[in-house]
Amino acid sequence: MASPPLPALLDDAQGIALQVISLAGELWSGDVREVSVPGSTGRFGVMARHAPLLGTLREGMVSVYPLKAEPPLHVYVSGGYVEVQPGRVIVMADLALRSDDIDQARARVAQEAARSPMAQAFTDEDYVRLHAELMHQRALQLRGLPWK
């Protein structure tokens, strides 16, 4: 009696499907060569043919290596879970931000701070003159103090 055929294993060139999901919705999905996640007991990588598992994530960066020769993508996660199934990985994070989103957010905050009324007041010519005058007056006061 012939044994039933074995199921075809995923080819390494095919990669593995990845979904990165946060409470705000899906952040990224696609086929990857590898994904590296910050597990609660240490960082670990997942590639095609990985054993199924369910694990917890700690705060850190998820590194995504797309199947095509694209540069890696980094996603910050504040914690959550990772589920590995044959042919699929799902990262479920409480909070997740792509690295390029983090850089854009920092630039946006700096731009808004530069436009704030307080920042504009500090760059005003009158403020600069007033500050210089106060510093001059303080220097004169310090000169009048006796040396000990």
Secondary structure as GFF3:
##gff-version 3
##sequence-region A 1 148
A	DSSP	beta_strand	16	22	.	.	.	ID=ss1
A	DSSP	beta_strand	25	39	.	.	.	ID=ss2
A	DSSP	beta_strand	42	47	.	.	.	ID=ss3
A	DSSP	beta_strand	53	57	.	.	.	ID=ss4
A	DSSP	beta_strand	60	66	.	.	.	ID=ss5
A	DSSP	beta_strand	73	77	.	.	.	ID=ss6
A	DSSP	beta_strand	80	85	.	.	.	ID=ss7
A	DSSP	beta_strand	88	93	.	.	.	ID=ss8
A	DSSP	beta_strand	96	98	.	.	.	ID=ss9
A	DSSP	alpha_helix	99	114	.	.	.	ID=ss10
A	DSSP	alpha_helix	117	122	.	.	.	ID=ss11
A	DSSP	alpha_helix	125	144	.	.	.	ID=ss12
###
